[in-house]
Amino acid sequence: MTKIPTTLPEWEECHYNIKDVMMDITSDEENAENNITLTLNKNGEMAIRMFDTLAIYVYAGKKMTRFSIKQEYYQNIDELIDTKPEKLRAGWSIMPLDSIQSLHFYSGLIHAIYGYEKMRSRSDLFSCCSRYEACSDAMQCVLPYPELKSACSYRIKLLKGIVYYGKNKNI
């Protein structure tokens, strides 16, 4: 179990450990060090922002160390669409951690959250394109270009089963 930080130097050490783990997980992302910020809240939670959006909390407490992500990610990130959040508290999913280093266990999830927030921060998002009917009929984005596919917000609707056009129209 992680030692509970009680003094400013201990919190600073915890901060750097979390920052190191986050940088290690997102090391393949360009400029990740500039797009991830950590802030210690008054209640002892480490707030992690990605692209200026509060994305993750890490808390080292007396009874447990925990990692929390926004419930909204379960509805909008491809890798989480078919999963159910664990314990919820005020719109946040809470997962236990053995230590700060065990954040590596969630590296795929953290990487997906980073990618989602990166996409949301882009100014080139679009609702749908000229292939909207083909996408609707296929129930998935049919764009052959990954960089465009990730900017399509209709793709998320299709993943959730919401179809506005074509033979599968249900809205």
C-alpha angles and dihedrals in degrees: 000000000000116000109252109246111232104162131054094251090051091050090048090052090049089048092054092046091053091044090050092050092047091049091048092051093048096037092121092057118094113243094359090146089061095045100050121069129177126208129181111227124212091252091058098258119134107227114209118201124194116195089349092304121118101242111155141022124201118192129185106197139166095262101030148351112236143185121211132192131183115271088226089073090069089062099042112032114083094221092054102039094098096041130086121230117248120232110347130212121177094332096318127110112223123210125180122240128201090206141341088266090059087072082089087073086067095044094118090052093046090048090050091050090049090051092047093050090045089054092047091051092056120101093213098073116133135189099226141331139219090289093063094119094047089048091048092050091047091043088227141066110282097190109130092210113085094200091055093040090058091053094054113101093188087067089068091051090052091050088055091050095253108138123179101178145032132022093327096051109147103162 
